[in-house]
Amino acid sequence: MYVQYTNPAAYPPLEHSSRIAAGQGWDVLFVGAEVLGAAALRFTPHERIGVRRLAAIRAGGRQWLRYIHFVLWVLSCAVMWRPNRVYASEYLACPIGLVLTFVPGVKVIYHEHDSPAAAGRDVPRQVCLVARRWLARRAAVCVLPNERRAGRFAREMRVQRNVACVWNCPSRAEVGPPHPVGDQQSLWVLYHGSIVPSRLPSTLVAALVRLPELVKLRVIGYETVGHEGYMDSLRAAAHQLGVDQRIEFLGTLPTRADVLTWARRSDVGLSLFTPSIPAGADDEAMVGASNKPFDCLASGLPLLVSDLEEWHRLYVTPGYALACDPADPESIAAALQWFLTHPRERWQMGESGRQRILGEWNYERQFAPVYAALCAS
């Protein structure tokens, strides 16, 4: 049983790990909660995987009442469903996971996709953070998506033996066929994910002005609660600069299969992070944690990444990406111009990355140690 106090379909590693388990004969149940913005996301159906979710509500004073309702509801599901493995996902699932570690025959895995923000003074949040510390010590494995985060978690929780780093890679089944060599009719640049300024900066719109009309931007994703209206501001900027006809906003696509289908129709994948625009506590530790570059490489696309040391080491140095300054339209435009005028090299970069996904950067290989711990008696 997976426990996630948001829409679990917004987290690709949960889909990957559940399908690995289901493929080995496990019955899987997700208990989650809808959130505004990501409510349309869905898992690809699987006969052994079920999903139950509470309906979304607007932010406000009712949130903690809803959370208490969620806790009681999940515990009742556990009583009725009687799982022998529980996958607690994110710190808001920690109180539930901690309680279930005391049930005989139940093994709990804790997966922290995003580190909790600085603690507030409200009692429910403090309860969750205390439960997180205790669960870290009692869980069979604690999973984090980045080496720096895993190290920080181990130090802060004072645990060592049960901390694993699992990158947010795609599954082997999601790897597409070799991408065709570009025909110079267009260069579609793909962004997919949450639509926030630090990931999809307005400088991309300004960069299009500096590029031939063949270069176009395709955007797939959803606005988060903290950035409602940002997509409209990008549309307005594009219209003002005269490039609105070169930007395609596809909105939220329900499944990863839908997203990957559009990725295979694109030519370059974006995975940018703008340090000057804060978005979360983990923004400086996104290598391995961000699924965007891996998804694009799985589709045979070369990458345009931020000019940061860790991104250089992982993607640029092996030859899968170019780097740019995401705060500078000229820097973005120069990189995209190179992709436009070097179709053969662009194809080779994407194909090399695709092969790396097949051989090493796939969730089956990344998750293998955690799955072994799940199966152990």
Residue pairs with C-beta under 8 A, 6 or more apart in sequence:
1 28
1 29
1 30
1 31
1 77
1 78
1 81
1 83
1 85
1 86
1 87
2 8
2 14
2 18
2 28
2 29
2 30
2 31
2 32
2 86
2 87
2 89
3 31
3 32
3 74
3 86
3 87
3 88
3 89
3 93
3 96
3 97
4 11
4 14
4 30
4 31
4 32
4 33
4 89
4 90
4 93
5 32
5 33
5 67
5 70
5 90
5 92
5 93
6 32
6 33
6 35
6 38
6 90
7 32
7 33
7 34
7 35
7 38
7 39
7 41
7 53
8 14
8 15
8 30
8 32
8 43
8 51
8 53
8 89
9 15
9 38
9 41
9 42
9 43
9 51
9 255
10 35
10 38
10 41
11 89
11 113
12 168
12 170
12 256
12 291
12 295
13 111
13 113
13 145
13 166
13 168
13 291
13 363
13 367
14 30
14 87
14 89
14 111
15 43
15 44
15 256
16 169
16 170
16 171
16 363
16 367
17 87
17 363
17 367
17 370
17 371
18 28
18 30
18 43
18 46
18 49
19 46
19 49
19 171
20 171
20 363
20 364
20 367
20 371
21 28
21 371
21 374
22 28
22 46
22 48
22 49
25 48
26 48
26 85
27 48
28 46
28 48
28 49
28 50
29 49
29 50
29 51
29 52
29 77
29 81
29 83
30 43
30 49
30 50
30 51
30 52
30 53
31 52
31 53
31 73
31 74
31 77
32 51
32 52
32 53
32 54
33 53
33 54
33 56
33 66
33 70
34 53
34 54
34 55
34 56
35 56
35 225
36 56
36 58
36 225
37 194
37 222
37 223
37 224
37 225
37 228
37 252
38 222
38 252
39 56
40 222
40 252
40 254
41 222
41 252
41 254
41 255
42 254
42 255
43 49
43 51
43 255
44 255
44 256
44 257
52 77
54 66
54 69
54 70
54 73
57 63
57 66
59 225
64 122
64 124
67 92
67 124
68 124
71 95
71 96
74 96
75 96
75 99
78 86
78 96
78 100
78 103
83 106
84 105
84 106
84 107
85 106
85 107
85 108
85 109
85 374
86 96
86 97
86 100
86 106
86 107
86 108
86 109
87 108
87 109
87 111
88 94
88 96
88 97
88 100
88 108
88 109
88 110
88 111
88 135
88 139
89 111
89 113
90 111
90 112
90 113
90 114
91 112
91 116
91 128
91 129
91 131
91 132
92 128
93 110
94 110
94 128
94 129
94 131
94 132
94 134
94 135
95 127
95 128
95 131
97 108
97 110
97 131
97 135
97 139
98 108
98 131
98 134
98 135
98 138
100 106
100 108
101 108
101 135
101 138
101 139
107 140
107 374
108 135
108 138
108 139
108 140
109 139
109 140
109 141
109 142
109 143
109 370
109 373
109 374
110 132
110 135
110 136
110 139
110 141
110 142
110 143
111 142
111 143
111 144
112 142
112 143
112 144
112 149
112 153
113 145
113 289
114 280
114 281
114 282
115 149
115 152
115 153
115 281
115 282
116 128
116 129
116 132
116 281
117 280
117 281
118 281
119 125
119 126
119 129
132 157
133 157
136 142
136 153
136 157
136 159
136 162
137 157
137 158
137 159
139 162
140 162
140 373
140 374
140 376
141 162
141 163
141 164
141 369
141 370
141 373
142 153
142 157
142 159
142 162
142 163
142 164
143 164
143 165
143 166
143 370
144 150
144 153
144 163
144 164
144 165
144 166
145 165
145 166
145 167
145 168
145 288
145 289
146 165
146 167
146 282
146 285
146 286
146 287
146 288
146 289
147 165
147 288
148 285
149 165
149 282
149 285
149 289
150 163
150 164
150 165
153 159
153 163
154 160
154 163
164 369
164 370
165 288
166 363
166 366
166 367
166 370
167 288
167 289
167 294
167 361
167 366
168 288
168 289
168 290
168 291
168 294
168 363
169 291
169 294
169 357
169 361
169 362
169 363
169 365
169 366
170 260
170 291
170 294
170 295
170 298
170 357
170 362
170 363
171 362
171 363
171 364
172 357
172 358
172 362
172 364
174 256
174 257
174 260
174 295
174 298
175 298
175 354
175 357
175 358
175 362
176 260
176 263
176 264
176 298
176 299
176 300
176 354
177 264
177 300
178 300
178 351
178 354
179 264
179 299
179 300
179 301
179 347
179 350
179 351
179 354
180 347
181 343
181 344
181 347
182 267
182 343
182 346
182 347
183 343
184 214
184 340
184 343
185 214
186 214
186 215
186 216
186 267
187 214
187 215
187 216
187 267
187 268
187 336
187 339
187 340
188 216
188 217
188 218
188 265
188 266
188 267
188 268
189 215
189 216
189 217
189 218
189 266
189 267
189 268
189 269
189 270
189 304
189 336
190 218
190 220
190 262
190 263
190 266
190 267
190 268
190 269
190 270
190 296
190 301
191 199
191 200
191 204
191 217
191 218
191 219
191 220
191 221
191 270
191 292
192 219
192 220
192 221
192 259
192 262
192 263
192 292
192 295
193 199
193 200
193 220
193 221
193 292
194 221
194 222
194 223
194 224
195 219
195 221
195 222
195 223
195 224
195 227
195 230
195 231
195 234
196 223
196 224
196 226
196 227
196 230
196 279
197 227
197 230
197 274
197 277
197 279
198 273
198 274
198 277
198 278
198 279
198 283
199 272
199 273
199 274
199 279
200 219
200 221
200 234
200 270
200 272
201 272
201 274
201 277
201 326
201 327
202 233
202 234
202 237
203 326
203 327
203 328
203 329
203 332
204 217
204 270
204 272
204 329
204 332
205 217
205 234
205 237
205 238
205 241
205 243
205 247
206 237
206 241
206 329
207 329
207 330
207 332
207 333
207 336
208 215
208 216
208 217
208 238
208 241
208 243
208 246
208 247
208 333
209 241
209 242
209 243
209 329
210 329
210 330
210 333
211 333
211 336
211 337
211 340
212 340
213 246
214 340
215 246
215 336
215 337
215 340
216 246
216 247
216 248
217 246
217 247
217 248
218 247
218 248
218 250
218 262
218 266
219 231
219 234
219 247
219 248
219 249
219 250
220 250
220 251
220 252
220 253
220 259
220 262
221 251
221 252
222 251
222 252
223 229
223 230
223 231
231 249
234 247
235 244
235 247
235 249
238 244
238 246
238 247
250 262
253 259
253 262
256 295
259 295
260 295
260 298
260 299
263 269
263 295
263 296
263 298
263 299
263 301
264 299
264 300
266 299
266 301
267 301
267 339
267 346
268 301
268 302
268 303
268 304
268 336
268 339
268 346
269 292
269 293
269 295
269 296
269 297
269 299
269 301
269 302
269 303
269 304
270 292
270 296
270 303
270 304
271 290
271 292
271 293
271 296
271 303
271 304
271 305
271 306
271 311
271 315
272 304
272 305
272 306
272 324
272 326
273 283
273 286
273 290
273 306
273 308
273 311
273 326
274 306
274 326
274 327
275 283
275 284
275 306
275 308
276 327
282 289
287 310
287 311
287 314
288 314
293 303
293 305
293 315
293 320
293 321
294 357
294 361
296 302
296 303
296 353
297 303
297 320
297 350
297 353
297 354
297 356
297 357
297 361
298 354
298 357
299 350
299 354
300 347
300 350
300 351
300 353
300 354
301 350
301 353
302 320
302 321
302 322
302 339
302 346
302 349
302 350
302 353
303 315
303 320
303 321
303 322
303 349
303 353
304 321
304 322
304 323
304 324
304 332
304 335
304 336
304 339
305 311
305 312
305 315
305 316
305 321
305 322
305 323
305 324
306 323
306 324
306 325
306 326
307 323
307 324
307 325
307 331
308 323
311 321
311 323
312 323
315 321
316 322
316 323
318 352
318 356
319 348
319 349
319 352
320 349
320 350
320 352
320 353
320 356
321 349
322 335
322 338
322 339
323 335
324 331
324 332
324 334
324 335
325 331
325 332
326 332
339 346
